[in-house]
């Protein structure tokens, strides 16, 4: 897999685990993407409000804790932009049948995933 395929596309990463955010951030940057990082659904929604026109994709942890968990965050994002492309990152197979997770613009990436699987998912969703 070669680096620097489609640079300048901005991806919002929303995950409460610092280690996961760091790994995803590093991998996306290695392949030429710009990233915005959020540690909570609320922070992710705020960053989306500020950068919405520039965001090509959101990587969202489906199991976020708190009132702005994965489902609430996904609902908020889609209310803001119905055509937004989202990859739900989850270890819960049940998420694959959730009505929120089965929309046309939503894909699922099951944990644990390899760097190759992450980049394949991103490229597939972005049409790269």
Secondary structure, 3 states (H helix, E strand, C coil): CCCCCCCCCEEEEECCCHHHHHHHHHHHHHCCCEEEEECCHHHHHHHHHHHHHHEEEEEEECCCCCCCCHHHHHHHHHHHCCCCCEEEEECCHHHHHCHHHHCCCEEEEECCCCHHHHHHHHHHHHCC
